[in-house]
Amino acid sequence: GKDLIDIMMIIIFTGFILGDIFNEILFNQNI
């Protein structure tokens, strides 16, 4: 139970970071 929560938290946290980086890259390319 706890392991699944830890994994999901890491996936969500990583997703936010990667999404932020991805948006920065797209934003910089469009300008």
MMTF fields as JSON, N, C-alpha, C and O atoms, coordinates in Angstrom:
{
  "mmtfVersion": "1.0.0",
  "mmtfProducer": "UNKNOWN",
  "numBonds": 123,
  "numAtoms": 124,
  "numGroups": 31,
  "numChains": 1,
  "numModels": 1,
  "chainsPerModel": [1],
  "groupsPerChain": [31],
  "chainIdList": ["A"],
  "bondAtomList": [4, 2, 8, 6, 12, 10, 16, 14, 20, 18, 24, 22, 28, 26, 32, 30, 36, 34, 40, 38, 44, 42, 48, 46, 52, 50, 56, 54, 60, 58, 64, 62, 68, 66, 72, 70, 76, 74, 80, 78, 84, 82, 88, 86, 92, 90, 96, 94, 100, 98, 104, 102, 108, 106, 112, 110, 116, 114, 120, 118],
  "bondOrderList": [1, 1, 1, 1, 1, 1, 1, 1, 1, 1, 1, 1, 1, 1, 1, 1, 1, 1, 1, 1, 1, 1, 1, 1, 1, 1, 1, 1, 1, 1],
  "groupList": [{"groupName": "GLY", "atomNameList": ["N", "CA", "C", "O"], "elementList": ["N", "C", "C", "O"], "formalChargeList": [0, 0, 0, 0], "bondAtomList": [1, 0, 2, 1, 3, 2], "bondOrderList": [1, 1, 2], "singleLetterCode": "G", "chemCompType": "PEPTIDE LINKING"}, {"groupName": "LYS", "atomNameList": ["N", "CA", "C", "O"], "elementList": ["N", "C", "C", "O"], "formalChargeList": [0, 0, 0, 0], "bondAtomList": [1, 0, 2, 1, 3, 2], "bondOrderList": [1, 1, 2], "singleLetterCode": "K", "chemCompType": "L-PEPTIDE LINKING"}, {"groupName": "ASP", "atomNameList": ["N", "CA", "C", "O"], "elementList": ["N", "C", "C", "O"], "formalChargeList": [0, 0, 0, 0], "bondAtomList": [1, 0, 2, 1, 3, 2], "bondOrderList": [1, 1, 2], "singleLetterCode": "D", "chemCompType": "L-PEPTIDE LINKING"}, {"groupName": "LEU", "atomNameList": ["N", "CA", "C", "O"], "elementList": ["N", "C", "C", "O"], "formalChargeList": [0, 0, 0, 0], "bondAtomList": [1, 0, 2, 1, 3, 2], "bondOrderList": [1, 1, 2], "singleLetterCode": "L", "chemCompType": "L-PEPTIDE LINKING"}, {"groupName": "ILE", "atomNameList": ["N", "CA", "C", "O"], "elementList": ["N", "C", "C", "O"], "formalChargeList": [0, 0, 0, 0], "bondAtomList": [1, 0, 2, 1, 3, 2], "bondOrderList": [1, 1, 2], "singleLetterCode": "I", "chemCompType": "L-PEPTIDE LINKING"}, {"groupName": "MET", "atomNameList": ["N", "CA", "C", "O"], "elementList": ["N", "C", "C", "O"], "formalChargeList": [0, 0, 0, 0], "bondAtomList": [1, 0, 2, 1, 3, 2], "bondOrderList": [1, 1, 2], "singleLetterCode": "M", "chemCompType": "L-PEPTIDE LINKING"}, {"groupName": "PHE", "atomNameList": ["N", "CA", "C", "O"], "elementList": ["N", "C", "C", "O"], "formalChargeList": [0, 0, 0, 0], "bondAtomList": [1, 0, 2, 1, 3, 2], "bondOrderList": [1, 1, 2], "singleLetterCode": "F", "chemCompType": "L-PEPTIDE LINKING"}, {"groupName": "THR", "atomNameList": ["N", "CA", "C", "O"], "elementList": ["N", "C", "C", "O"], "formalChargeList": [0, 0, 0, 0], "bondAtomList": [1, 0, 2, 1, 3, 2], "bondOrderList": [1, 1, 2], "singleLetterCode": "T", "chemCompType": "L-PEPTIDE LINKING"}, {"groupName": "ASN", "atomNameList": ["N", "CA", "C", "O"], "elementList": ["N", "C", "C", "O"], "formalChargeList": [0, 0, 0, 0], "bondAtomList": [1, 0, 2, 1, 3, 2], "bondOrderList": [1, 1, 2], "singleLetterCode": "N", "chemCompType": "L-PEPTIDE LINKING"}, {"groupName": "GLU", "atomNameList": ["N", "CA", "C", "O"], "elementList": ["N", "C", "C", "O"], "formalChargeList": [0, 0, 0, 0], "bondAtomList": [1, 0, 2, 1, 3, 2], "bondOrderList": [1, 1, 2], "singleLetterCode": "E", "chemCompType": "L-PEPTIDE LINKING"}, {"groupName": "GLN", "atomNameList": ["N", "CA", "C", "O"], "elementList": ["N", "C", "C", "O"], "formalChargeList": [0, 0, 0, 0], "bondAtomList": [1, 0, 2, 1, 3, 2], "bondOrderList": [1, 1, 2], "singleLetterCode": "Q", "chemCompType": "L-PEPTIDE LINKING"}],
  "groupTypeList": [0, 1, 2, 3, 4, 2, 4, 5, 5, 4, 4, 4, 6, 7, 0, 6, 4, 3, 0, 2, 4, 6, 8, 9, 4, 3, 6, 8, 10, 8, 4],
  "groupIdList": [1, 2, 3, 4, 5, 6, 7, 8, 9, 10, 11, 12, 13, 14, 15, 16, 17, 18, 19, 20, 21, 22, 23, 24, 25, 26, 27, 28, 29, 30, 31],
  "secStructList": [7, 2, 2, 2, 2, 2, 2, 2, 2, 2, 2, 2, 2, 2, 2, 2, 2, 2, 2, 2, 2, 2, 2, 2, 2, 2, 2, 2, 2, 2, 7],
  "xCoordList": [0.819, 0.0, 0.85, 0.664, 1.783, 2.606, 3.514, 3.738, 4.029, 4.932, 4.215, 4.791, 2.971, 2.213, 2.01, 2.113, 1.723, 1.533, 2.835, 2.828, 3.954, 5.246, 5.534, 5.994, 5.267, 5.518, 4.627, 5.095, 3.363, 2.444, 2.858, 2.763, 3.32, 3.765, 4.967, 5.057, 5.895, 7.089, 6.689, 7.205, 5.767, 5.316, 4.651, 4.916, 3.794, 3.105, 4.116, 4.06, 5.039, 6.044, 6.925, 7.213, 7.358, 8.196, 7.405, 7.947, 6.121, 5.273, 5.177, 5.218, 5.048, 4.975, 6.273, 6.256, 7.413, 8.714, 8.917, 9.298, 8.657, 8.841, 7.874, 8.25, 6.65, 5.672, 6.129, 5.969, 6.695, 7.178, 8.329, 8.369, 9.269, 10.408, 9.905, 10.35, 8.98, 8.437, 7.75, 7.916, 6.978, 6.298, 7.315, 7.124, 8.403, 9.439, 10.074, 10.309, 10.358, 10.987, 10.049, 10.478, 8.77, 7.822, 7.655, 7.579, 7.6, 7.41, 8.6, 8.427, 9.807, 11.012, 11.101, 11.58, 10.644, 10.696, 9.697, 9.98, 8.533, 7.508, 7.903, 7.421, 8.781, 9.222, 10.464, 10.985],
  "yCoordList": [-1.209, 0.0, 1.254, 2.131, 1.348, 2.552, 2.691, 3.796, 1.565, 1.62, 2.217, 3.027, 1.82, 2.338, 3.846, 4.577, 4.305, 5.743, 6.488, 7.536, 5.937, 6.587, 6.673, 7.705, 5.6, 5.58, 6.612, 7.35, 6.661, 7.612, 9.047, 9.911, 9.31, 10.653, 11.047, 12.179, 10.099, 10.378, 10.637, 11.559, 9.825, 10.001, 11.368, 12.074, 11.732, 13.03, 14.174, 15.125, 14.074, 15.12, 15.259, 16.369, 14.104, 14.117, 14.683, 15.423, 14.331, 14.836, 16.348, 16.992, 16.926, 18.381, 19.018, 20.016, 18.432, 18.986, 18.876, 19.846, 17.678, 17.485, 18.372, 18.918, 18.524, 19.376, 20.823, 21.519, 21.281, 22.656, 22.867, 23.869, 21.912, 22.008, 21.976, 22.767, 21.065, 20.932, 22.22, 22.655, 22.835, 24.093, 25.198, 26.023, 25.218, 26.246, 26.085, 27.071, 24.83, 24.567, 25.014, 25.706, 24.619, 25.011, 26.532, 27.131, 27.141, 28.586, 29.313, 30.303, 28.819, 29.443, 29.234, 30.112, 28.08, 27.82, 28.697, 29.152, 28.937, 29.73, 31.199, 31.913, 31.654, 33.062, 33.205, 34.31],
  "zCoordList": [0.0, 0.0, 0.0, -0.843, 0.939, 1.024, -0.201, -0.695, -0.684, -1.84, -3.054, -3.779, -3.272, -4.417, -4.29, -5.275, -3.08, -2.861, -3.15, -3.796, -2.666, -2.904, -4.396, -4.883, -5.117, -6.563, -7.267, -8.135, -6.897, -7.528, -7.234, -8.105, -6.003, -5.649, -6.499, -6.972, -6.69, -7.498, -8.943, -9.574, -9.477, -10.863, -11.037, -12.01, -10.098, -10.184, -10.09, -10.87, -9.131, -8.931, -10.164, -10.613, -10.714, -11.918, -13.096, -13.917, -13.173, -14.255, -14.226, -15.274, -13.031, -12.931, -13.402, -14.123, -12.989, -13.368, -14.879, -15.535, -15.424, -16.865, -17.646, -18.683, -17.176, -17.845, -17.852, -18.854, -16.749, -16.661, -17.641, -18.355, -17.67, -18.592, -20.036, -20.868, -20.33, -21.683, -22.122, -23.262, -21.222, -21.551, -21.808, -22.701, -21.022, -21.214, -22.581, -23.279, -22.974, -24.277, -25.409, -26.333, -25.337, -26.378, -26.417, -27.49, -25.241, -25.163, -25.786, -26.497, -25.517, -26.066, -27.573, -28.291, -28.061, -29.503, -30.251, -31.359, -29.652, -30.33, -30.434, -31.314, -29.535, -29.569, -30.428, -30.581]
}
